Amino acid sequence: MQIKLAKPILGLFLLMGLQLAGNAQTGRFQQAADYKMDVEMDVNTNQYQGTQVLVYTNNSPDTLDRVFYHLYYNAFQPGSMMDERSRTIADPDRRVGDRISKLKPDEIGYMHVNSLTMDGKVVEYAEVGTILEVELAEPILPNTSVIFEMDFSGQVPVQIRRSGRDSAEGVRYSMSQWYPKMSEYDEQGWHANPYIGREFYGIWGDFEVNITIDKSYTVGGTGYLQNPNEIGHGYEDQGVSVPEPAGDKLTWKFKAPNVHDFMWAADPKYRHDKVEMSNGITVHHLYIPSEETTANWEKLKEYTPKAIAFISEHYGQYPYKQFSVIQGGDGGMEYPMSTLITGGRSLGSLVGVMVHELAHSWYQGVLATNEALYPWMDEGFTSYVSSLTMSDIFKASENPTRGSYAGYYRLAKSGLEEPMSTHADHYHTNSAYGSASYSKGAVFVAQMGYIIGDEARDQGMLNYFNTWKFKHPNANDFVRIMEKQSGLELDWYKEYFVYTTKTIDYAVKAVNAKENTTEIILERVGLMPMPIDLVITYKDGSQEMVYLPLEIMRGEKPVEEGMPTRILSEDWPWTNLVKKVTIPRALDTIKSIEIDPSKRMADINPDNNKKEF
């Protein structure tokens, strides 16, 4: 029986469809947040007062009825979520532990918004831990801009995690996460995550920040100093006479274009050195001179420019005109155009931490993946790139990613592994988070070279940066770049290695002589399938390779330079646990048969990968 809709009902359905289409999210977009802030620090009370004018542009297709700000310093109070998490997790960060619970009133951190308007109208807001929940008097329509104005105040906590005052090395102020910061809104909605000590995600915009502080302090961090000839402290033009300030304080005026955060650090003991690179980038080093620091920080001035040049050549041009390496914080932490690192290190450690935090400028600073959802795309990619950078600038001969593979193997065998798709805040242990994000994330990139070829992987990494810079890419975006570069289908690799904890284990199960041929039986023991490079070494020293791509790859990687000649290539369906291969050589001519002698495949049990004769 045919059913006909009456015209009015049909019209209603069409109207509903149009409304749904109008309300649906239409794809990727980038919000914008331009900040103008003035802050004055009282170095006696460690408290500061600030004003903020924020031009917020809603480039989404959605109407926003409320917004959220991060108030990070509120984490450094007894009873906070960071405090609770640090005291109850099985393996707490030793820098935190129970320290927050013991802070006195003049040692805690806090950040309070004292007034807030949108386009001149007062809005309602509530401070909920490290998040300010704001109910708007009027909605923010799609493709419109509004102006938020606020007065805020804060107290700098004793140095515990990343930010704070009076660090163990004597740095007065490491001012990261110090201002009310608008939360990110993207195609997945708001990301108003409470601060419990993990990762960050922010909106790109232009920052103008004026910092007023005691005139004896030297300040460095994000952005370009606008009044160097008024300030001095090593920033002024050569030969310029800097006037004596009229009062007890100086105002440092910074601008930072197209960044998603702003960090600064200050100390009266800082030495400030500048290095001008030939490409126009100025590298600043700020540290407290001592027996533990001076010699190595002097040498560091050689390595920072080398690292910037290497990463720019191979992974995308650094887009800013300055980078600052500043002694501070509690280890090493990345920020736009800058980093905070502890200074009393050996030269190798100092350079290593600098290189790692510098590499974050590409993956956390410019690509700026949501590292709470995809920490491995930040920490892992950064670890991979920093390992290769260190290998280049120190001319090391060993495999630079060896440590990342070892870290992943320990994790895979520990019983603590969780999928890399786990939200950074919600890993059950710190060790599982660290090993997955840093080690397994780096292996994801290194092993991509085994699957599609190192040359394609390397070109893909450069294309990834140039395609997705300033766009918040996700895991699919990275994989699609590698698919386009290689011509292979790679969704299976992401789905196994990111979304599961299944491991790779292949074995040379048996080798049988068959008249003038040799039959090789290979077995997939682990649950994750992979393509196989099988190398046969003959007694005369020559080598040949059997290449077995997965059928679901829909193609083959190209012949790689320096690899043995391929004598056979056959697809291996992932459903088949065993694969028989016959080569036209007698067994008595063979010295060994080995799966992946390049060690790029993350096989957790290499003992069954090789048979010798």
ZAMARGU-4260 file (C-alpha; in steps of 0.2 Angstrom, whole numbers, plus 5000, padded with zeros to 4 digits):
<rodrens>
0) 5000/5000/5000 | 5007/5017/4995 | 5006/5030/5009 | 5005/5049/5004 | 5009/5063/5016
5) 4998/5078/5016 | 5006/5094/5010 | 5006/5103/5027 | 5015/5088/5035 | 5028/5086/5021
10) 5031/5105/5023 | 5034/5102/5042 | 5047/5088/5038 | 5056/5100/5026 | 5056/5114/5038
15) 5063/5102/5052 | 5076/5096/5040 | 5082/5114/5036 | 5083/5118/5055 | 5093/5103/5058
20) 5105/5107/5044 | 5106/5125/5051 | 5110/5119/5068 | 5122/5105/5063 | 5141/5108/5064
25) 5148/5111/5047 | 5165/5105/5049 | 5182/5112/5056 | 5184/5130/5062 | 5196/5140/5073
30) 5190/5152/5086 | 5200/5167/5089 | 5205/5176/5106 | 5215/5192/5106 | 5221/5198/5123
35) 5227/5214/5130 | 5233/5213/5148 | 5241/5224/5161 | 5248/5216/5176 | 5257/5223/5191
40) 5267/5211/5203 | 5271/5215/5221 | 5287/5205/5224 | 5285/5207/5243 | 5268/5198/5244
45) 5269/5188/5228 | 5252/5194/5223 | 5247/5203/5207 | 5233/5213/5200 | 5228/5213/5182
50) 5216/5219/5169 | 5211/5210/5153 | 5202/5215/5137 | 5198/5200/5127 | 5191/5201/5109
55) 5183/5184/5106 | 5178/5179/5089 | 5165/5164/5087 | 5170/5157/5070 | 5159/5141/5074
60) 5142/5138/5066 | 5135/5138/5084 | 5127/5151/5095 | 5136/5151/5112 | 5126/5154/5128
65) 5140/5153/5140 | 5159/5152/5140 | 5173/5145/5151 | 5189/5152/5158 | 5204/5142/5165
70) 5209/5148/5182 | 5225/5137/5184 | 5232/5144/5200 | 5217/5138/5210 | 5224/5120/5208
75) 5238/5124/5220 | 5226/5124/5236 | 5223/5110/5248 | 5208/5100/5243 | 5210/5104/5225
80) 5207/5091/5211 | 5226/5091/5208 | 5229/5089/5226 | 5217/5074/5228 | 5224/5066/5212
85) 5242/5068/5217 | 5239/5060/5234 | 5228/5045/5228 | 5236/5040/5212 | 5247/5024/5213
90) 5263/5033/5207 | 5262/5051/5211 | 5273/5064/5203 | 5287/5066/5215 | 5287/5085/5212
95) 5269/5086/5219 | 5265/5071/5230 | 5256/5078/5246 | 5265/5095/5245 | 5249/5105/5239
100) 5240/5098/5255 | 5253/5106/5266 | 5253/5124/5258 | 5250/5138/5270 | 5239/5153/5265
105) 5253/5164/5259 | 5260/5149/5249 | 5245/5143/5240 | 5240/5149/5222 | 5224/5158/5218
110) 5216/5167/5203 | 5200/5177/5206 | 5190/5186/5193 | 5184/5202/5202 | 5173/5209/5188
115) 5168/5203/5171 | 5158/5211/5157 | 5154/5207/5139 | 5151/5221/5127 | 5149/5232/5142
120) 5136/5222/5150 | 5139/5213/5167 | 5138/5194/5165 | 5135/5181/5179 | 5150/5169/5183
125) 5154/5156/5196 | 5172/5150/5201 | 5172/5131/5201 | 5189/5125/5206 | 5200/5129/5191
130) 5186/5134/5179 | 5176/5150/5178 | 5158/5146/5172 | 5151/5161/5163 | 5132/5163/5159
135) 5130/5176/5146 | 5117/5190/5146 | 5116/5189/5127 | 5122/5174/5116 | 5137/5175/5105
140) 5131/5172/5087 | 5141/5163/5074 | 5154/5173/5065 | 5153/5188/5077 | 5165/5195/5089
145) 5162/5201/5107 | 5173/5210/5120 | 5176/5203/5137 | 5183/5215/5150 | 5189/5209/5167
150) 5198/5214/5183 | 5208/5199/5191 | 5220/5195/5205 | 5231/5181/5209 | 5244/5174/5221
155) 5259/5165/5214 | 5260/5148/5223 | 5276/5141/5230 | 5285/5132/5215 | 5277/5114/5214
160) 5272/5110/5196 | 5277/5120/5181 | 5272/5137/5188 | 5277/5146/5204 | 5289/5156/5214
165) 5305/5153/5223 | 5310/5136/5215 | 5323/5124/5221 | 5336/5133/5211 | 5331/5150/5217
170) 5321/5157/5203 | 5309/5170/5209 | 5295/5169/5197 | 5290/5156/5183 | 5274/5163/5177
175) 5265/5150/5167 | 5246/5148/5167 | 5245/5164/5177 | 5230/5173/5169 | 5212/5169/5166
180) 5212/5160/5149 | 5197/5157/5138 | 5194/5138/5135 | 5194/5131/5118 | 5178/5127/5109
185) 5180/5116/5093 | 5169/5104/5083 | 5168/5093/5098 | 5162/5107/5109 | 5169/5115/5125
190) 5185/5109/5132 | 5184/5116/5150 | 5195/5103/5158 | 5199/5105/5176 | 5218/5107/5179
195) 5225/5092/5188 | 5243/5092/5181 | 5242/5086/5163 | 5241/5094/5146 | 5234/5111/5138
200) 5224/5116/5124 | 5221/5134/5119 | 5215/5147/5106 | 5226/5156/5094 | 5226/5175/5095
205) 5237/5190/5097 | 5243/5195/5114 | 5248/5212/5121 | 5255/5210/5139 | 5262/5224/5149
210) 5271/5218/5165 | 5275/5230/5179 | 5288/5224/5192 | 5302/5229/5203 | 5315/5237/5191
215) 5329/5225/5197 | 5320/5211/5189 | 5325/5204/5172 | 5309/5197/5162 | 5309/5185/5148
220) 5296/5173/5140 | 5284/5173/5126 | 5283/5188/5113 | 5293/5202/5107 | 5298/5216/5119
225) 5291/5232/5112 | 5302/5245/5123 | 5319/5237/5124 | 5328/5254/5125 | 5317/5259/5140
230) 5320/5243/5149 | 5338/5238/5146 | 5343/5222/5155 | 5352/5216/5139 | 5337/5219/5127
235) 5342/5236/5121 | 5350/5240/5105 | 5369/5240/5105 | 5376/5256/5110 | 5359/5263/5116
240) 5359/5272/5133 | 5345/5266/5144 | 5338/5280/5155 | 5336/5277/5174 | 5318/5273/5178
245) 5309/5287/5188 | 5302/5275/5201 | 5305/5258/5209 | 5296/5248/5195 | 5298/5246/5176
250) 5284/5241/5164 | 5289/5228/5151 | 5278/5228/5135 | 5277/5212/5125 | 5267/5208/5109
255) 5265/5190/5103 | 5256/5187/5087 | 5247/5171/5083 | 5250/5161/5099 | 5239/5151/5111
260) 5247/5155/5127 | 5258/5168/5136 | 5272/5164/5148 | 5285/5175/5157 | 5298/5173/5170
265) 5307/5185/5181 | 5322/5186/5193 | 5334/5200/5198 | 5349/5188/5196 | 5346/5183/5178
270) 5360/5184/5165 | 5353/5188/5148 | 5362/5182/5132 | 5356/5185/5114 | 5361/5175/5099
275) 5356/5182/5082 | 5354/5168/5069 | 5357/5171/5051 | 5339/5169/5046 | 5334/5183/5058
280) 5328/5173/5073 | 5335/5180/5090 | 5338/5167/5103 | 5338/5172/5121 | 5345/5163/5136
285) 5341/5169/5153 | 5349/5160/5168 | 5356/5163/5186 | 5375/5162/5185 | 5383/5149/5197
290) 5396/5135/5197 | 5382/5123/5191 | 5375/5134/5177 | 5387/5146/5169 | 5399/5135/5159
295) 5385/5124/5152 | 5373/5138/5148 | 5387/5147/5139 | 5389/5131/5128 | 5370/5130/5126
300) 5371/5146/5115 | 5379/5135/5102 | 5366/5121/5102 | 5350/5131/5103 | 5352/5139/5086
305) 5358/5122/5078 | 5343/5113/5085 | 5331/5127/5078 | 5339/5126/5061 | 5339/5106/5060
310) 5320/5105/5065 | 5315/5119/5053 | 5324/5111/5039 | 5316/5093/5041 | 5300/5097/5050
315) 5294/5114/5045 | 5300/5132/5047 | 5299/5139/5064 | 5287/5153/5061 | 5292/5166/5074
320) 5307/5178/5075 | 5313/5174/5093 | 5314/5159/5105 | 5319/5161/5124 | 5327/5147/5134
325) 5324/5152/5153 | 5329/5144/5169 | 5314/5141/5179 | 5300/5129/5182 | 5302/5111/5189
330) 5310/5102/5175 | 5306/5106/5157 | 5290/5114/5150 | 5286/5121/5133 | 5277/5138/5130
335) 5275/5148/5114 | 5291/5155/5108 | 5299/5150/5124 | 5303/5136/5137 | 5306/5135/5156
340) 5320/5122/5161 | 5329/5119/5177 | 5347/5125/5175 | 5359/5115/5186 | 5362/5101/5173
345) 5376/5092/5164 | 5378/5099/5147 | 5370/5083/5139 | 5355/5084/5150 | 5354/5103/5147
350) 5354/5102/5129 | 5343/5087/5129 | 5329/5096/5139 | 5331/5111/5128 | 5329/5102/5112
355) 5314/5092/5118 | 5305/5108/5124 | 5310/5117/5108 | 5303/5103/5097 | 5286/5106/5106
360) 5286/5123/5098 | 5281/5113/5082 | 5269/5100/5089 | 5261/5109/5105 | 5265/5127/5099
365) 5260/5128/5080 | 5251/5112/5076 | 5243/5113/5094 | 5234/5096/5093 | 5222/5095/5108
370) 5235/5086/5119 | 5223/5082/5132 | 5214/5070/5119 | 5230/5066/5109 | 5245/5068/5121
375) 5255/5055/5110 | 5253/5067/5095 | 5262/5080/5105 | 5274/5071/5117 | 5277/5057/5106
380) 5280/5067/5090 | 5291/5079/5100 | 5301/5064/5107 | 5304/5057/5090 | 5310/5074/5083
385) 5320/5078/5098 | 5329/5061/5097 | 5334/5064/5079 | 5339/5082/5082 | 5350/5077/5097
390) 5358/5063/5086 | 5362/5076/5072 | 5369/5090/5083 | 5380/5078/5093 | 5384/5067/5078
395) 5379/5051/5087 | 5380/5034/5078 | 5367/5024/5087 | 5349/5022/5083 | 5341/5038/5090
400) 5324/5030/5093 | 5331/5015/5102 | 5326/5023/5119 | 5308/5025/5114 | 5306/5007/5108
405) 5314/5001/5124 | 5301/5012/5134 | 5287/5005/5124 | 5292/4987/5126 | 5293/4989/5145
410) 5276/4997/5145 | 5269/4983/5134 | 5275/4969/5146 | 5271/4979/5162 | 5252/4975/5163
415) 5249/4993/5165 | 5247/4998/5147 | 5231/5008/5142 | 5226/5013/5124 | 5234/5029/5118
420) 5217/5035/5115 | 5214/5037/5134 | 5212/5056/5139 | 5228/5062/5147 | 5219/5066/5163
425) 5212/5049/5165 | 5226/5037/5164 | 5226/5025/5179 | 5244/5028/5182 | 5257/5041/5178
430) 5269/5028/5171 | 5256/5022/5159 | 5253/5040/5153 | 5271/5044/5151 | 5276/5028/5142
435) 5261/5028/5131 | 5262/5047/5127 | 5281/5049/5125 | 5288/5032/5120 | 5274/5023/5111
440) 5269/5040/5103 | 5287/5041/5096 | 5287/5023/5090 | 5271/5027/5081 | 5281/5039/5070
445) 5296/5028/5069 | 5287/5013/5064 | 5277/5022/5051 | 5294/5022/5041 | 5294/5003/5042
450) 5277/5003/5035 | 5278/5016/5021 | 5297/5018/5019 | 5307/5031/5029 | 5308/5043/5014
455) 5289/5044/5012 | 5287/5046/5031 | 5300/5060/5032 | 5292/5069/5018 | 5275/5066/5026
460) 5281/5074/5042 | 5285/5090/5033 | 5269/5090/5023 | 5260/5087/5040 | 5267/5103/5047
465) 5264/5114/5032 | 5247/5107/5029 | 5240/5108/5047 | 5250/5122/5056 | 5238/5133/5066
470) 5224/5121/5063 | 5223/5109/5078 | 5225/5093/5068 | 5219/5076/5075 | 5225/5058/5073
475) 5215/5056/5057 | 5223/5071/5049 | 5240/5064/5052 | 5236/5047/5045 | 5228/5055/5030
480) 5244/5065/5026 | 5254/5048/5027 | 5241/5040/5016 | 5242/5053/5003 | 5261/5053/5003
485) 5262/5034/5002 | 5247/5029/4992 | 5243/5016/5005 | 5228/5013/5016 | 5234/5016/5035
490) 5218/5016/5045 | 5221/4999/5052 | 5238/5005/5059 | 5230/5019/5069 | 5216/5008/5075
495) 5227/4994/5081 | 5242/5005/5088 | 5232/5019/5095 | 5215/5012/5100 | 5220/4995/5107
500) 5235/4988/5117 | 5237/4973/5105 | 5255/4969/5102 | 5266/4964/5087 | 5275/4947/5088
505) 5280/4938/5072 | 5290/4922/5072 | 5300/4912/5060 | 5291/4896/5064 | 5300/4883/5053
510) 5312/4881/5039 | 5311/4866/5028 | 5322/4860/5013 | 5313/4855/4998 | 5325/4849/4985
515) 5333/4864/4977 | 5321/4876/4986 | 5318/4882/5004 | 5301/4883/5012 | 5299/4896/5026
520) 5284/4896/5038 | 5280/4912/5046 | 5268/4914/5061 | 5259/4929/5068 | 5259/4926/5087
525) 5254/4943/5092 | 5236/4951/5090 | 5242/4965/5079 | 5245/4962/5060 | 5260/4971/5051
530) 5269/4970/5034 | 5284/4959/5035 | 5302/4962/5028 | 5310/4945/5028 | 5329/4945/5025
535) 5338/4930/5019 | 5357/4931/5022 | 5367/4918/5012 | 5383/4910/5016 | 5392/4920/5003
540) 5387/4936/5012 | 5374/4941/4999 | 5356/4946/5005 | 5339/4945/4997 | 5322/4950/5004
545) 5304/4943/5004 | 5292/4957/5006 | 5274/4953/5013 | 5263/4968/5014 | 5246/4967/5022
550) 5232/4965/5010 | 5222/4979/5019 | 5237/4991/5014 | 5231/4990/4996 | 5248/4992/4990
555) 5267/4991/4993 | 5280/5002/5000 | 5293/5007/4988 | 5310/4998/4987 | 5320/5007/5001
560) 5338/5013/4998 | 5351/5001/5007 | 5339/4987/5008 | 5342/4970/5000 | 5335/4966/4983
565) 5317/4960/4983 | 5315/4942/4976 | 5296/4940/4981 | 5282/4951/4986 | 5265/4943/4991
570) 5250/4950/5001 | 5247/4942/5018 | 5229/4943/5023 | 5228/4948/5042 | 5215/4934/5045
575) 5229/4921/5041 | 5240/4917/5056 | 5252/4907/5046 | 5261/4911/5029 | 5271/4899/5019
580) 5285/4906/5008 | 5296/4897/4995 | 5312/4904/4989 | 5322/4896/4974 | 5338/4893/4984
585) 5343/4877/4993 | 5344/4877/5012 | 5362/4873/5013 | 5366/4890/5005 | 5357/4900/5018
590) 5366/4907/5033 | 5351/4915/5042 | 5333/4920/5040 | 5327/4936/5049 | 5311/4946/5051
595) 5315/4965/5050 | 5333/4966/5054 | 5331/4985/5054 | 5322/4984/5070 | 5309/4997/5065
600) 5294/4985/5068 | 5290/4986/5087 | 5290/4967/5089 | 5289/4963/5108 | 5298/4946/5106
605) 5313/4947/5095 | 5319/4930/5100 | 5308/4921/5088 | 5312/4933/5073 | 5328/4924/5067
610) 5334/4907/5063 | 5352/4903/5059 | 5360/4888/5050
</rodrens>
